[in-house]
Amino acid sequence: MPHVSVHLVISAPMAETWSAVKDIEAYPRFMENVRSVEVVSDSDGTRVSKWSTLLKGSILEWTEAETMDDAAGRIEFHQLDGDLDVFAGYWQVTPDPGGVLVELSVDFEIGIPLLADMLNPVAARALKQNSESMLREIELILAAG
């Protein structure tokens, strides 16, 4: 199964960074590749959200379940339904000497076995670029204050 992991040290307070990462409904306002995010339900550290993103000019949509651990600065997510067979991973926010380390890790499976060898590397590169862009955009929004 393809895996993508990106991280960035952001020079911002931990609480503000964690708040920005958790505020997924704000993502479309400052993330170019995120078309929409709608929180469908949110209770007791678990939420369900619907996403629509652009991945190399194609629209990718899914619904995911997220488990949030405020004390650990971690959100684990997995796709409930959507365009991919598997889409799961986590956000991790931890203190770092340079500020705050933000990590986004994703495992995915396109679900077309005959084309997997050809499509998985292309999708992994595109997903990595999108993920890196998301981290940089969080950094920019925090810097803007």
N, C-alpha and C positions, 0 to 999 in steps of 0.2 A: 504494500500500500504506500503510495507517495506521501511524503512528509515534508512540510515547510515550517521552518522556525526562523523568526526574525526577532531582534532585540535592539533597543536603543536606550542610552542613558540620557535622561531628560533633566535639565537643571531647573527643578521646580520642587515645591514642598510635596511630601508624600500624600497628604490628605487631598490636595488639589489635583494631583495626578490621578489618584484612585477615583476621585469623583468624575474626572473627565473620561476615564476609561469606562466607567459604569454607565455614563449618560449616553447610551447608544442612540436614543431618539434625536440627539443633537448632531450625530455624525453626518447626516445629509447636508446640514448647513455649512459644514467646513471640509468635508471629504468629497473630493471630486468624483470618485468612483462609487460612492454609496448613493443610490437613487432614493431609497426610502427605508426606514426602519419603523415598525409599529410594535409597541409592547402590547401583547394580547392579554396577558395576565401576569400579575406580580404579587407574590405572597410568600412570606417566611423564607426569604433567601432564594426562592425559585421563581424564575419568570420564563414566559414563552414569548418569543418575538418573531415577527415576519420581516424578512430582508429582501431587498432588491438591489443588486449591484451590477456594475459594468465590469466585465473581465475581457480585456482585449476587444472591445467593441460589441461583445455579446452580453445579453442580459442574463444574469444568474439569479434565481429566486429560490428561497427556502424558508421553512419555519424551523426554529431551533428552541430547545429547552436549555436553560442556563441555570447553573447552581452557583450562587455567590457566597464567598467566604470573606467577609469584611476584615476579620482579624488577620487572615493570611494574605489578603490582597490578591485573591484568585477568583477567576470566573471560569468554570468548566462548562463547555457547551457541546451539544450534539444535535444533528439534524433530525427532526421528526418526519418531515417530508420535504421534497424539493427536487431540484434538477440533478443532483448528484446521488449516487447510491449511498455514499458515506461522506459525511462532513462533520468532523468532531475535533475538539482541541481545547485550548485554554488561553486565557490572558493571565499573566502573572506580573504583579507590581511589587517590587522590593526596594528597600533602601540601598543606596550605593554611595561610595565616597564622592562621586561626581554629581549626585542628586538622587534620582530614582531610576532604577532599571525597569523598563517595560518590555515584556516578552509576549509575543503572540505565536502560538504553536498550533499547527493544523495538520490533521491526517485526512486524506480524502480518497475517494474512489469514484472515477467517472461512471463506471458501470457498463462499459462497452468492451467486453473481453477481447474481441478480435482486433480492436484498434488501440488497446491499452498501451502497448509498447510505443506506439507513435504519439498518442495523445497525452499520456501522463507527463512526459518531460515538458511538453509545451504548456500544459496546464499548470505544472509546478512552477515554471518560470513566471508565468503570468500571475499566479497567486502570490508568489514571493514578492513581485513588484508591487502588487496591490497592497500587501501587508506592510511592506516597508513604507509605502506612501501613507498608509493609515497612521503609522507611528510618527512619521515626520509631521503630519497634519495635527496630531494631538500635541506634539511639541510646539508647533507654531501657535496654536490656540492658547496654550498655557503661557507662552512668552508674551502674547498680546495682552494677557491679563484680563 
